[in-house]
C-alpha cells in the first residue's frame, strides 16, 4: 500500500508543480511582451504630445508677433510657459529662442547649442517599424538604467524637441520642448510592478484552482481506492455507501466498491436460498464466513474534507474583495453636497457599516449553523450577498451603496462562519492549526487577488460591472457549495443539550477570555488601525504615490500567504499554539514601537513586512488555541465559539481606526504607533500569565 500512497503523492506534487510552472512561464512571457510593446509605443506618443505642446506655443507666439508685438518684448511669456510646463510632468522645460539667444523659459534649460533635437516623424518611424528582436534588444539594454535610476542622484536628462517659428515678421526663432528621458523609465517601472502584481494574483488563483481540482479528482479518489484495496487485501469486503465517482480514478474506486457489493449480493442470495433442512452447523459456518470477510457490513465512511470548503470560500471571497480598492471613489461619484452627512464620513461609511453588520450578526449566524447546517446556511447567505452586490451596481445615490453594503455584510457573516464551522468540524485536534491556516490563507489570497484585479477591472470597464461580476462569482460559489459540501457535519458536537448564555459560559473561561481580549482584539486593532488606516496616511506624508501605497500594503498579504501554513505546521507538530500566539502578539507590538522617531519610507516598508511575519505566526494558531481553550467549556459548541471569536475580532476592527485617529489628534505617527505598540506588548505578556494559570479549578466546575 505504500506504493499506492507514494504514487498519489508523486502525481499530486508533480501535477501541481507542472501546472503552476506552465502558468508562470506563460505569464512571464506575456509580461515581458507587454513591457517591450509599452516601451516602443510610449515614446512616439510622448513625442506627439511634445509636438502638440510646441505647436500651441508656436501658434501663440506667432499670433503675438503678427499682431505687432516685438518678439523680444512679449509680456507674461515666462508665466505662460510655467503654466504650460506644470500641466505635463513628462516635460523638463519649455523655451523660446531668438537665434542663439534664450528669450523665454520655464524649467531648467540645457545648453541648446550642444544638443541634438528630435524629429517626430523620424523617431516614430524608427520605433514603429522596429522588429520584435530589435525591440527586445533595446528593452534589455535599458533594464540596468531603469532599475538603477531610483537609486541614483544624477540630474534628469532630456530629449529636446525643436519647432522653428514662421511668423510674418522674420524672427529667426524656435520653440524648444525638453522631454524627460527618465519619465519613460518611471512609467516602465510602474508598469513592471503592476504587471508583477497581476502575475502574482494570477498564479495564486491558478494555484487555488489546481489544488482543489487535484484534491477532488486525484488525491481524494486515490486515497479512497487505497482504503478499499487495503480492506479487500485484508479480507474485508465491506461496502462503502458513499464512494466518490469524480473523474476516472473515482470511477475506478467506485468499481472496486461495486465488486464488494456484488460479492455481498451473491452471498445474500446463497444464504437466503438455504432451506429449513440445512443443518444449524452449516448456517453457523456461513455466518462465520460472513463475519470474517464482512460480507454483510455496510460503511458510511464518507466525511467532509477541508478542500470541500476551500474553493467555494475562495470564489466568494474573491468576488467580495473586487470592490475594496475603489469603494470610496465609487461612493464619491454619488455623493451630493447637500447631504446631511459630510463627504469624509460618507466615504468611509460603507466600510464601517459592513464591519458593524458582520460583528452584529456573526453570533446569530453561529447559532443558525448549528440549527440548519453549514451547507444550507451557506446557500441562504448568498441571497443577501448577491442582493447587496446588485444594489451597489444599480445604486442611484450614496446611501443606496451604504445600505447595499450592509445587506452584503449580512450574507458575508453567514457564509464565512459556515465555512469556518465546516473546517472546524472536519479537522482533528492534531491538525487543527493546519485546518485553520487554510481558512486564513484562502481569505488572504482572495483579499490580495481581488483587491489587485478589482482595481484593474474597474479601470477598464467601470465600477458597476465589477459588482455584477461579484454577483456572478457569488452565484458560482453557491453552485460549488451545492456540489462539494457534504451537508451538516459534527452533529454530535452541535446537537448537544442547548443552554442559553453561551457567551456567559465562555466569560467564565479565563484562558479563552485572555486569548480574545489580549490577542484576537489587539491583532485586529493592529490590522485596521496600522495597516488599513495609518500606513496610507503615513506614506502620503512621505509623498508616496497611490500605486506605491498599494504595493507596500500588499507586502503584508504576500508575506502571510506562504508563511501562515509553515507556522500552522509548526503549531501542529509542536502543539505550542499558546507560545506562538504570545510570540506573534509581542512581536507585533515591538514592530509598532520601532516606528517611533523620524519618518522613513524604508522604516514603514520594513514594518509592514515584519507585521506580516508576526501575524503569520499567530493567525492560524489563534483559532486553534481558542478552540482548545473552549474545550474547558463543553456546554458551548465549536460553532458558537467561532462565532464569538469572530465577533470579538470585528470589534477590534472597528476600534483600530478610532483608537489610532484619537492618538493622531494629539501626536504624530510615530508616537501613536509607539503607544499602541506598548499596549500590544503589555497585552501579550498579560495573556502569557493567564494561559499559564492552572486549569484544575475550571475542570472541577465543568465536572460539577
N, C-alpha and C positions, 0 to 999 in steps of 0.2 A: 504493500500500500504506500510505502514511501516513494515509490516510483511515480504513482499517480499524483501524489502531493507535490513532488518536485516538478512534474510536468505542468501542473496547474500554475505553480509559481513561475516557472520558466515562461509559459505563454503569457501570463498576465504582465509580468515586468517588461518583457521584450515588446509586446504589442503596444503597451502604453508609451514606452520609450521611443519606439519607431514612429508612432503616430505624432507624438509631440515634436520629435526632431524634424519630421517632414513638415509639420505646420510651422516650426521655427525657420526652417530653410526657405520655405515659400514666403513667409512674412518678411524675412531679412532681404530677400531678392526684391520684393515689392517695395520695401522701404528705401533700398538703395536706388532703385529706378526712379522713385518719386523724388528723392533728393537731387539726382542728376538732372531730371527734367525741370525741376524747380530752378536749379542753378542756371540753366540755359534759357529759361523763359522769363526770369525776373529782370535780367539786365536790360534786354530790349525794351521791356515795359517801363523801367525806370528812365531809360534814355528818351522814351516817348514822352514821359511826364516832364523831364528836364527841357525837352524841345518845346513843349507846350508852355511851360513857365517862361522860358526865354522869349518865346514868341509874344506872350502877353506884355512883358516888359518892353520888348522891342516896339510893339504897336503903340504903347502909351508914350514912350519917348518920342517916337516919330510924330505922334499927334501933337505933342507939345512943341516940337521943333517946327513942324509945318504951320503951327499957329503963330509963329513969330517969336517964341521964347528962345533966347540964346541957349545953345546946347549946354554950356558950362554954368548956367545960372538958373537951372530948374529947381525951384524951392520945394523943400519937403521930400526930395528924392531919396535921401538916406532912410527916412522913416518909412517911406513906401516900400523900399527894398527890405527893411527889417520886418515889416508886416508880412511880406511875401515869404520870407525865409522861415518865419515862425510857424507857418502853416504846414511845412513839409520837413519832417525830421530827417529825410534821406538826403537833404541838401546841406552842404557845409558853408557855402557863401553864394551871394549873387552880386555881380559887379557890372558897372558900365564904364567903358574906357573911351577916350578920345585919342586915337593914335596909340602911343605907348604910355600915355598918362592915365592914371586911375582917377576918375572923377567922382563916382558914387559907389558905395559898397555897403554890404551887410554881411557880417560874419568875418572869419579870418581868411583873408585872400592870400593865396600863394603867389609866388613870382610868376606872373603870367607870361613873361618873356621866355621862360625856360621850359614850359610845359607843352606837351603835345595834346591838342584838342581832339575830341572825338567827333566823328561824323555819324549821325543817327543811321542813315541808310547803310553805310559800310559795316558798322558793328552789328546791326540787325541781321544783315545778310550773312555775316560771318557766323553768328550764333545759330541762326535758324537752319542753315544749310550744313551744319557740322554733323558728322556721322555719330552713331552711338558710341563707337570706340573712342572717338575724339572727345566726346562729352565725358565719358568715364575717365579718360586720362586727365583732362583738365580738372574735373571734380576731385580726383585723387591727389593731384598736385596742390589743391587748395586746402586739403584737410589739415595739414600742420598749422597753417596760418589761421584757419577758422577756429580751432580749439585752443590755440595759444593766445589769441587776441584778447580774451577777457583777463589774462594774467600778465599782460604787458602794459607799460605806461607810455608806449610810443605815440607820438601825435597822430591824429587821424589824417589819412591820405585821401586825396580827392581825384576823381576823374573829371576833367574840365570839358564842358560843352560850350562852343562858341557860335554866336549868331551875329553876322555883320548887320550894321544899321544902314538902311537905304532910304533916308529921308529926302525930301525935295531939296533941302539945302545940303550941300556936301559937308558932312561932319566927320567922315573917316573914323567912325566909332564902332564898337562891338558890345554885345551883351554876353557876359560870361556867367555860367552856372556851374558851381562845383558839386559834383555828385559824390557822396561819401563812398569810398571804396570798402569801408568796414560795415556799411549798412547791410549789404547783401550777406556778409558773413554773419551778422547778428540775426538776420532773418533765417539763414540756414541753420543756425544753432537752435532757434525756436522751433523750426520745422523738424529738426532732428529729434528734439526732446518730445515734441508732440507725437511724432511717428513712433518713438520709443514707448510712449505711454500706451498708444493704441496697440502696439505689438505685444506688450506685456498683458494688456487686457484680453487680447485675442488668445494668447497662449493659455491664460488662466481659464477662460471659458472652454477652450479646447480640452484642457486637462480635466475639468469637471465633467464634461460630456463623455470623454473617452473613459474616464474612471468608472462612471456609472454604467456605461454600455458594457465594459469588460466585466464588471462585477455581476451585472444582471444576466448577461448572455454567456459568460465563460466561467468566471470564478464560482458563482453560485451553483450552476448545473454540474460543474466538475466536482465540487465538494459533495453535492448530493449523490452523484454517481459513485464517488468513492465510498460514501457511507453505505449505500445499497450493496455494492460489491463486497465490502468488508463483512456485512451481515450475512450475505449469501456464502462467502467463503467459510465463515464460522458456523454454517448450518442454520442460519436464522432466515426464514423466508417470510418474515412479517411483511405486510402490505402497508405502504405509506399512502394515506388517503389524499394527501395534498402535495403530490410531486409537481415539479416545475415542468413546463412544456415550452420554455423560452429558448429559441434557437435550436440548432442541430444537436448540441450537447444536451440540451433539455429534453429533446425527443429521445435521445439515447437513454437518459436517466429514466424517462417515463417507460421506455421499452423494458428496461430491467425490472422496474416495478410491476409492469404488466406480466412478465414471466412469473413472478411470485404470485400474482393474483390468479393466473391460470392454474398454477400448481395447487393453490388453495381450493379453487373451484373443483378440480379433479378429485382432490381428497374429500371434499364435502360430498360429491356425488358417490364416491366409493363408500364413505362412512354411512351415508343415508340409504344406500341400496342394500345394506345388510339386513336380513330378516330377523325375526324373533328367534329362529333356530340357531343362529350363531351363538357360540359359547360366550360367556361373560369374559373368559380369559382373552378371547380374540378381540373383543371390543376394548378391553383394558389395554391390550397391546397397541391398538390403533390410537387410543388416547395418549399412550406413552410416546408414540411416534409423533403425534401432533404437538405435544408439549416440547419434545426435543427439537423439532425443526420449526416450531412456531407456525404451524400450518393453519391456525385459526386466529392468529393475532393481527389486529388492526392497529396502526400507529397514526398519531396526529402530531407529527414532528415538525411540521411547517410552522415557523415562528418568524415574527418580523425581524428585519435586519436594518442596521443603520443606513445602508445605502438606499433603502426604500424612501426615506425622508430626505435624502441628500439632494437629489436633483429637483424635486418639486420645490423645496425650500430655496434652492439657488435660483431657479427660474423666477419665482415670485419676488424674492428679494432683489434680484437684478432689475426687474421691471419697476420696483418701488424706488430704487436708487437712481433711475434715469433722470429724474427731475430735480435732484438735490442741488446740482451745480447752477441752476438758473432760476430757482423758485423766487428769490427776492426780485429778480429782474422781471419775471412774469407778473408778479403782483404789482410792480411799479407801473406796468403798462395800463392797468385797470384802475389805479388809484385816482381818486377825484379830490382836488384840493379843498373842496367844500365839505369833505367828510369830517365827522366828529372825532375821528381818530387821526393822530398825526401820522405823517408818512413814515417816519422812522419806526414807530410802533407797528404800523400796519405791515411793513416789510418783514418783520420778524414774527408777526402774529401767527402765520400758518405753522411755523416750526414749533412755537410754544404750544399751540392748540394740539398739534399732533402728539407731542410728548405728554401733555396733560391727559389726553384721552387714553393713551396707552397705559399710563400709570393708574388711571381710574378704573379701567375695565379689565386689566390683567388678572386681578384676584377673582373676578367673576368668571373670566374665561377659564381659569384653572378648575373651578368647580364644574363648569359646563363640560369640560373634557372628561371629568370623572363620570358625569351622568350620561353623556351621549357618545363618548369615544373620540379618539383622535381623528380618524378618517372623516367621520360625519361632520365634525366641527370644522375641520379644515375647509371642506366644501361649502359649509354655511358661511364661513368667514369671507369667502370670495365674493359673496353678494354685496356687502357694503364696500369692500375694497374696490371692486370694479365700478360700482356706482359712484364712488368718490373720484376715480380717475375720469370717468365720463363727465362728472360735474365740473372738474377743472378744465377739461377740454372745451366745454361749451359754456364756460363762465362768462357773464356779462359785466361783472364788477368784482372788486377785490374781496368783498365779503362772501361772495359765492365761492371763491377759492378757499377762504378760511373754513367755511362750513364743509366743503368737499374734503378738505384735508382731515378734518375731524372725523368724517364718515369713514374715510380710508383707514385712519388710525384705529378705529373700532375693529375693522376686519384684520388689520395687521396684528393687533394684540391677540386675537383669537388664533390666527394662523401660526404665529411664532410660538405661542405656548403649546399648541397642538404638536408641532414638530419637536419641540424640546421635550415634551412629555413622552412622545413616541420613542425618541432616542434614549431617554432615561429608562424606559420600560424594557428595552431590548439589551441594554448593556448590563454587565455584571459588575460586582464590586472590584474585580481585578482589572477591568478595562474602562472604568467609569470616566477617568480623566481623558482617555483617548476618545471616548464617545462624545464627550462634551467639547473636546477640541475640534471635532468635525463640525459641530453646530457653530462654534465661534469662527472656524475657518471659512465655512460657507458664507456666513454673514459678512466677514471681512472681504472675501473675494468678490462677493456680489457688490459690496459697497465701492470697492476700488474700480471694478469694471464698469458698473452702472454709472458712477459719477464721471468717469473719464469719457465713456462713449456717449452718455446723455448730452453733455455739452456740445460734442461734435455733431451729433444728430440734430440737435436744436439749431445749431448754427447753419445747417444745410437746409432743413425743411421747416423750421419754425418750432414754436413751443407747443402749440395744441396737438400736432401729430404725435409728439412724444408721449403725451398722456394716453392717446389712443393705442399706441404701441404698448404702453404699460398694461392697459386693459387686456390686450390680446395675450400678452405674456402671462398675466394672472389667470386667464381662462385656460391657457395651455398648462400652467402649473396644476390647475384643478383636474385636467384630463390625466396628467401624470399621477396625481394622487389617487384618483379613482382606480388606475391600473396597478399601482405599486404598493399602496398601503394595504396591509392585511386585515385591517379592521381594528377593533378595540383590543388593546394589549394590557397586560398586567392587571387582569381582572381581580386577582386575589388581593392585590395591593390597593386598588382603587375602590373596591367594594367592601371595605372594612366597615365596621359599625360607625355610622356617621355621628359625629359630635360637633356641636356648634362651638364656635370660638377657636378655630384652628390657629388664628393669629395669637390669641391669648395663651394657647398651649405652647406655641413656639417662643413667646415672650419670656416664658419661664426657663427656656433652654439657654443657659448663659453662653455657651460656646457658639450656638447659632446666631444669637444676637450680636456677639462680638464680631463674627465674620461679616454680618450685614452692615453693622454700624462702622466698624473700623477698617473694612476692606471694600465691600461692594459699593457703598455710597461714595467713599473717597475716590475710588477708581473712576466712577462716572463724573465726579466733580472735576477730576484732572482731565478727563477726555473732553468734556464740553467746555469747561472753563479755560483750560490751557490750549488744547489743540484747535477747537472749533471757534473759540471766541478771541483769545489773546493772541495766538500766533498770527492770524491775518492782520490785526491791528499793529502788532509788533513789527511785522515785515513791511507794512505800509509806511511806518515811521522811518524805515530804513530805505525808502524809495524803491522797494521791490515791485515788479510788475505783477499783474493779475495771474499771468501764466506761471511766473516764478513761485507765487504763493501756492498755487495749486500743486505744482510739482513737489514743493517742500512738504506740504501736508500729506501727500501721497506716500512719502517715505514711511510714515507710520504704518500704513496698511502693508506696504511691501516688506517690512521687517516682520510683522506679525504673521503673515501667511505662511512663510516657511518655518519660522521658529516655534510657533504655537504647538504643532504636532510633536516637535522634539521635546519641548517642555512637558507635554502631557505624557509622552512615552517615559520620560524620567520619573514623573509622578507615579505612574502605574507600576514601574519596576521597583522603585524605592519605597512607595507608599508614604512619601514625605510631603503630602499636599499642604499640611499646615506650615511647614518650614518654607515651602515655595511661595505661598501667598504672603507670608510675612516678609520674605526677601523682596518680592516684587513691590509690595507696598512701601517699604522703607526706601528701596532704590528709586521709585518714582518721586518720593518726597525729596530725596537728595538731589535729583536732577533739577527739580524746580528751584531748590535752594541755590544751585550753581548759577542760575540766571541773574542773581543779584550782582549789580555792578554795571559796568559800561555795556551799552547795547552793541551787539555784534551779529552780523549775518551768520558767520561760522558758528557762533555760540548757539543760535537758535536751531540751526540745521543739526548740530550735534545733539541738542536737547531732544528734538523730535525723534531722531534715530534711537537714542538711548531710551526714550519713553516707549517706543515700540518694543524694544527688548524687555523692558520692565513689565509691560502689560502682557507680553508673550509668556512670561514666567507665571503670571497669576491668573490669566483669564480662564482657561480650562480647569486648572486645579481649584479655582474659586468655587465653581459649580459643584465639582466633585466633593470638595471639603464641606460645602454647605449641606449636600445630601448625606454625607457621612455624619455630620453633627446632628442632623434631624432624625437620625435613627434612634437617638435617645428619647425622641417624642413619637412613638409609634402610632399615636392617635391621629396624627396628621399624615396624609398620603404624600407621596413624592410629587404628584402634580400640584398639589396645593402649596407645597414647599417651594417649588419652582416659581409658582405664581407670586408668592410673597417676595421671593428674591428678586424677580424681575421688576416688581412694583417699587421695591427699595432702590433698585438701580435707576429707574426712571426719576425717582425723587432726586437722586444725586445729579441726574442730567439736567433737571430744572434748576437746582441750586447752584450748579457750577458757574454759568454766566452771571447770575445775580451776585454771587459772592465776589467774583473777580471784578465785576463792574464797580461794586461798592468799594473795593480796595483801590482801584484805579482812580476813584474820585478823590482820594486823599494822598495818593502817592504815584510813583512811576511804575513801569512794567516790572523792573527787577525787584522792587520792594514788594509788590503784590504777589509775585511768584514765590519770593522768599518766605513770606508769611504763610501762604498756602502750603509750601513745601515743609515748613517746620510743623504745621499741623498734621500733615500726612505722615511724617516720620513718627510723631507722637502717637498717632492712632495705630500705626503698625506695631510699635513697641507695646502699647496697651493691649492690642489683640494677642500678642505673644504671651503676655501674662495670663489672660483669660483662657487661652487654648491649652495652657499647661496646667490649669487647675484640675484636680482630681474630679472624676465624674461619678464617684460612688454614691453621693447623695442623690443625684438625679436618677441613677439606676434604681435606687430604693423607691423613689417616688413613682417611677414607671411601673415597678412591680406591684406597688400598692394599688 
